[in-house]
C-alpha cells in the first residue's frame, strides 16, 4: 500500500462511495427532475443498492414525490 497525501480519507466515507454517489446524483439532477425508477436503474448499474441511493439522496435534501395522474391520489 502507498499512502497518498494528495487524497485524504474522509472518516465518514472512507471508501468514497458516498462522494461518488453524490456526484452521480448531482450530475443527473442538475439537468432537471428525473423519474426515480430511471435514477435507481442507473445507480444500480453503477453498483449501488436502492437503499444507498435513497439514503444519500435524503442526506442531500433531494425531494421525491409522486407525479400527478398516477393512482387515485
SVG drawing of the C-alpha trace seen along z (x, -y; Angstrom):
<svg xmlns="http://www.w3.org/2000/svg" viewBox="-59 -22 63 25">
<polyline fill="none" stroke="black" stroke-width="0.4" points="0.0,0.0 1.1,-3.5 -0.2,-6.4 -1.3,-9.3 -1.2,-12.6 -2.9,-14.3 -6.0,-12.1 -7.1,-12.4 -9.5,-9.9 -12.8,-11.1 -13.6,-9.3 -17.3,-9.4 -16.9,-7.9 -13.6,-6.0 -14.3,-4.1 -15.5,-7.1 -18.7,-5.5 -21.0,-8.2 -19.0,-11.0 -19.2,-9.2 -22.9,-8.7 -23.4,-12.3 -21.5,-13.3 -23.7,-11.0 -27.0,-12.3 -25.8,-15.9 -24.9,-15.4 -28.2,-13.8 -30.4,-16.2 -28.8,-19.4 -30.5,-18.6 -33.9,-18.7 -36.3,-16.2 -36.0,-12.6 -38.2,-9.5 -36.9,-7.7 -37.1,-4.4 -34.6,-5.7 -32.2,-7.0 -32.5,-3.7 -31.7,-1.8 -28.7,-3.9 -27.5,-3.8 -27.8,-0.1 -25.9,0.2 -23.1,-1.7 -23.2,0.8 -25.2,-1.0 -28.2,0.5 -31.6,-1.3 -31.1,-1.8 -27.8,-3.5 -29.3,-5.7 -32.3,-6.7 -30.1,-7.4 -27.7,-9.7 -30.5,-11.5 -32.2,-12.1 -28.9,-13.5 -28.6,-15.7 -32.1,-17.0 -33.5,-15.6 -37.3,-15.6 -39.0,-12.6 -42.7,-13.0 -45.4,-11.3 -46.3,-12.7 -49.9,-13.7 -52.0,-11.4 -50.9,-8.1 -53.1,-6.3 -56.2,-7.6 -54.4,-10.3"/>
</svg>
